[in-house]
Amino acid sequence: LGLAPEHRVIITVGGLRPVKDFPTLIRAFARVHAERREARLVIVGGERGGGSQPELEALAESLGVRSVVIFPGVRQDIARLLALADVYVNSSVFEGMSNTILEAMAASRPVVATEVGGNPELVRDGVTGYLVPPSDPAPLAARLVEVLSDPGLAKALGAAGRAAVESEHAMDRMVT
């Protein structure tokens, strides 16, 4: 992926569909990168349901961040990619119960997610991550910068997320 140890990695996983609102994420990331030049954004997923990687790449180019926004496509090694991440982000305008948020929390990664659908059931604002309004790059960027700027905070949020997954989303509890 062209990442180096000094890079701070923001990752998201999902099909490049309009509901995921990756344009807002890229706009937020441009703000993050202005403050945190070592930040990198990894958008994992493929085109489906009307999404367009060339359009997202063009937006990143217009904002001056194309060289630091990485599109690795569809991947089967999500756990390995999450291990590289400093923070997981979900920018959806609608979401059910997000498996990728659960995966990120299981990987002890702090989560910044939009306050839509099932996200508030998974992310406890200020405890396991942060919830932000949908379709607004400013608060999304601010929370991402906050997490990237404070490794102790990121570690605490990630640990709390892992504990929540273990206690509330273990297989036996989910079956029950």
C-alpha positions as CSV (number, residue, x, y, z in Angstrom):
1,L,0.0,0.0,0.0
2,G,3.0,2.3,0.1
3,L,2.7,3.0,3.8
4,A,5.6,3.8,6.0
5,P,5.9,3.5,9.8
6,E,5.6,7.2,10.3
7,H,2.2,7.3,8.5
8,R,-1.0,7.6,10.5
9,V,-3.6,5.5,8.8
10,I,-7.3,6.1,8.5
11,I,-9.1,3.2,7.0
12,T,-12.6,2.5,5.8
13,V,-14.1,-0.6,4.2
14,G,-17.2,-0.8,2.0
15,G,-18.4,-0.8,-1.5
16,L,-17.9,2.5,-3.4
17,R,-21.6,3.2,-3.2
18,P,-23.3,6.6,-2.7
19,V,-24.7,5.5,0.7
20,K,-21.2,5.2,2.0
21,D,-20.7,9.0,1.3
22,F,-17.0,8.7,0.5
23,P,-17.0,12.2,-1.0
24,T,-17.7,13.6,2.5
25,L,-14.9,11.4,3.9
26,I,-12.4,12.6,1.3
27,R,-13.4,16.2,2.0
28,A,-12.9,15.6,5.7
29,F,-9.6,13.9,5.0
30,A,-8.3,16.9,3.1
31,R,-8.8,18.9,6.3
32,V,-7.1,16.2,8.3
33,H,-4.1,16.1,6.0
34,A,-3.8,19.9,6.2
35,E,-3.1,19.5,9.9
36,R,-1.5,16.0,10.0
37,R,0.7,15.7,6.9
38,E,1.6,12.1,7.9
39,A,-2.1,11.0,7.6
40,R,-3.1,8.5,4.9
41,L,-6.6,7.5,3.9
42,V,-7.2,3.9,2.8
43,I,-10.6,3.2,1.1
44,V,-11.0,-0.5,0.8
45,G,-13.7,-1.7,-1.6
46,G,-14.9,-2.0,-5.1
47,E,-17.3,-0.3,-7.4
48,R,-20.8,-1.5,-7.1
49,G,-24.3,0.0,-6.8
50,G,-23.5,3.2,-8.7
51,G,-20.2,4.1,-7.0
52,S,-17.3,5.4,-9.1
53,Q,-13.6,5.2,-8.1
54,P,-12.6,7.6,-10.9
55,E,-15.0,10.2,-9.5
56,L,-13.5,9.8,-6.0
57,E,-10.0,10.0,-7.3
58,A,-10.9,13.2,-9.2
59,L,-12.3,14.7,-6.0
60,A,-9.2,13.8,-4.1
61,E,-7.1,15.3,-6.9
62,S,-9.1,18.5,-6.8
63,L,-8.5,18.7,-3.1
64,G,-4.8,18.1,-3.4
65,V,-4.8,14.8,-1.5
66,R,-4.8,12.2,-4.4
67,S,-1.3,11.0,-3.6
68,V,-2.3,10.2,0.0
69,V,-5.6,8.5,-0.6
70,I,-5.2,4.8,-1.4
71,F,-7.7,2.7,-3.2
72,P,-6.6,-1.0,-2.8
73,G,-9.8,-2.4,-4.2
74,V,-11.6,-5.4,-2.9
75,R,-9.5,-7.2,-0.3
76,Q,-9.9,-10.5,1.6
77,D,-7.3,-9.6,4.3
78,I,-9.3,-7.0,6.2
79,A,-8.0,-8.1,9.6
80,R,-4.4,-7.5,8.3
81,L,-5.4,-4.1,7.0
82,L,-7.0,-3.1,10.2
83,A,-3.8,-4.0,12.0
84,L,-2.1,-1.2,10.0
85,A,-4.8,1.4,10.9
86,D,-4.7,4.0,13.6
87,V,-8.4,4.7,13.3
88,Y,-11.4,3.2,11.5
89,V,-14.0,5.6,9.9
90,N,-17.5,5.0,8.7
91,S,-19.0,8.0,6.7
92,S,-22.3,6.4,5.7
93,V,-25.5,8.3,5.4
94,F,-27.4,5.1,6.2
95,E,-26.1,2.0,7.9
96,G,-27.6,-1.1,9.4
97,M,-25.5,-3.1,11.9
98,S,-22.1,-2.5,10.5
99,N,-19.9,-5.6,10.5
100,T,-16.9,-3.5,9.5
101,I,-17.3,-1.4,12.7
102,L,-17.5,-4.6,14.7
103,E,-14.4,-5.9,13.0
104,A,-12.5,-2.6,13.7
105,M,-13.6,-2.7,17.3
106,A,-12.5,-6.4,17.6
107,A,-9.1,-5.3,16.2
108,S,-8.9,-2.7,19.1
109,R,-9.2,0.3,16.7
110,P,-10.9,3.5,17.7
111,V,-13.9,4.3,15.4
112,V,-15.2,7.6,14.1
113,A,-18.7,7.0,12.6
114,T,-21.7,8.9,11.4
115,E,-24.6,8.9,13.8
116,V,-26.9,7.0,11.6
117,G,-28.7,3.6,11.6
118,G,-27.2,1.0,13.8
119,N,-23.9,3.0,14.4
120,P,-25.0,4.5,17.7
121,E,-25.7,0.9,18.9
122,L,-22.1,-0.1,18.3
123,V,-20.1,3.1,18.9
124,R,-20.4,4.7,22.4
125,D,-19.5,8.3,21.8
126,G,-16.4,9.2,23.8
127,V,-15.9,5.6,25.0
128,T,-15.2,3.4,22.0
129,G,-15.0,6.1,19.5
130,Y,-16.9,9.1,18.3
131,L,-20.2,9.7,16.5
132,V,-20.5,12.7,14.1
133,P,-23.4,14.0,12.0
134,P,-23.7,12.6,8.5
135,S,-22.6,14.5,5.3
136,D,-20.6,17.1,7.2
137,P,-16.8,17.0,6.7
138,A,-15.9,19.5,9.5
139,P,-16.9,17.4,12.6
140,L,-15.7,14.2,10.9
141,A,-12.3,15.8,10.3
142,A,-12.1,17.3,13.8
143,R,-12.7,13.9,15.5
144,L,-10.2,12.2,13.2
145,V,-7.5,14.8,14.0
146,E,-8.3,14.4,17.7
147,V,-7.8,10.6,17.6
148,L,-4.7,10.8,15.4
149,S,-3.2,13.5,17.7
150,D,-3.5,11.6,20.9
151,P,-2.2,8.0,20.9
152,G,-3.2,7.5,24.5
153,L,-6.8,8.4,23.6
154,A,-6.7,6.2,20.5
155,K,-5.5,3.2,22.6
156,A,-8.1,3.7,25.3
157,L,-11.0,4.0,22.7
158,G,-9.7,0.9,20.9
159,A,-9.4,-1.1,24.1
160,A,-12.9,-0.1,25.1
161,G,-14.2,-1.1,21.7
162,R,-12.5,-4.5,22.0
163,A,-14.0,-5.1,25.4
164,A,-17.5,-4.1,24.1
165,V,-17.2,-6.6,21.3
166,E,-16.1,-9.3,23.6
167,S,-18.9,-8.7,26.1
168,E,-21.8,-7.6,23.9
169,H,-21.2,-9.2,20.5
170,A,-19.6,-12.6,21.2
171,M,-21.1,-15.4,19.1
172,D,-23.1,-17.0,22.0
173,R,-24.6,-13.6,22.9
174,M,-25.5,-12.8,19.3
175,V,-27.2,-16.2,18.9
176,T,-29.2,-15.7,22.1
